[in-house]
Amino acid sequence: MAATPKVPFFDYPDVFCSDEEQLMEIFSDVGRRGAFIQQRDLKEFEGRLAEYIGAKYVLGIANATDALHLAFRAIGIGAKDEVIFCSHTMVATAAAVHFAGGTPVPVDCREDHLIDPDAVKRAITPRTKAIVPTQLNGRTADMDALQTIADEHGLEIIEDSAQALGSKFKGRCAGTFGKAGCISFYPAKTLGCLGDGGCVITNDDEMHRKLQMLRDHGRGEDGEVRMWGLNSRLDNLQAAILNRKLDSYDQAVTRRREVAAIYDQQLTGLSQLALPPAPDSHPSHFDIFQNYEIEAEHRNQLQAHLKSNGIGTLLPWGGKAVHQFRNLGFSQELPFTNRLFDRVLMLPLNTSLSDDDVLYVCGSIREFYAVERIADAA
């Protein structure tokens, strides 16, 4: 009997094993130089990434949660300030607001699973100070609509672009629309290091100055402490790894879009599924496909069927949107998001997948719904 193929949701060992020789060279080089904290590798990576994104500044931060937290502190979020965010995001988005001293206010998403501008408008109060769109799954939200709302109400925009490095809306990269944007370099991200890492993007000189101090104990370039800050620097070894990986980042994005196109081609037509927008399906969007997030009828049974066939899947955020974590004090009812989280499922999508892997996943899904149709007919 042939062994069941194995398609993990994400192959973490591959992050190292696929590039082991180059990574060992980086370890040796950085280690022999003793270049561990805020050395030339970090500065070079920050400069190259800023150029890639089309931003004035990039600052490496220890992780993307800290990046958001520092961005909120830099714009002065504090007690009584409300920050509107989409509930379909990691709890870190809201936690960053909370630990900056503000109140996170969750709102609904819409069909593309991104923040709903109409829901944002309904949530604005006199205490609202900022909007945080999560550029989810490698797609950028409708930033024209959000900027119009922000301008009308005098609000700042801080982008949670953790999953969207290189994603574009109308030719402009995620993270460059608001006062600041934040990217994650967690190993499973499109540009991942070998641990935690993140960055803040900004085009604002004063924002950049504050963030430099906030990530380094509140110290200015002269060493004088001018504000309360944190120790939240992207370490130099991770920066060196990311700098090398940036060389092939465009190829990685191309491969992700190829995988997404196979999913779209193979699964379009199944009435039980709602698929994300296909690559190049809308002229305003360039999606990098951090994830392939679908909506599925009989979601739990489908997930069990795929698991039995050796296929790893994931429920985003453990199967709950942020507003559904009632222990955090949220009481909002968000109808679209509630319905979405009864159906949402993420399929494997990463550069370790072969075409045959993706076709196997699609075949298993089609097999499941063929059996379901027979059962329903009976």
Secondary structure, 3 states (H helix, E strand, C coil): CCCCCCECCCCHHHHHHCCHHHHHHHHHHHHHHCCCCCCHHHHHHHHHHHHHHCCCEEEEECCHHHHHHHHHHHCCCCCCCEEEEECCCCHHHHHHHHHHCCEEEEECECCCCCECHHHHHHHCCCCEEEEECECHHHCCCCHHHHHHHHHHHCCEEEEECCCCCCCEECCEECCCCCCEEEEECCCCCCCCCCCCCEEEEECCHHHHHHHHHHCECCECCCCCECCCCCECECCHHHHHHHHHHHCCHHHHHHHHHHHHHHHHHHHCCCCCEECCCCCCCCCCEECCCCCEEEEECCHHHHHHHHHHCCECCECHHHHCCHHHCHHHCCCCCCHHHHHHCCCEEEECCCCCCCHHHHHHHHHHHHHHHHHHHHHHHC
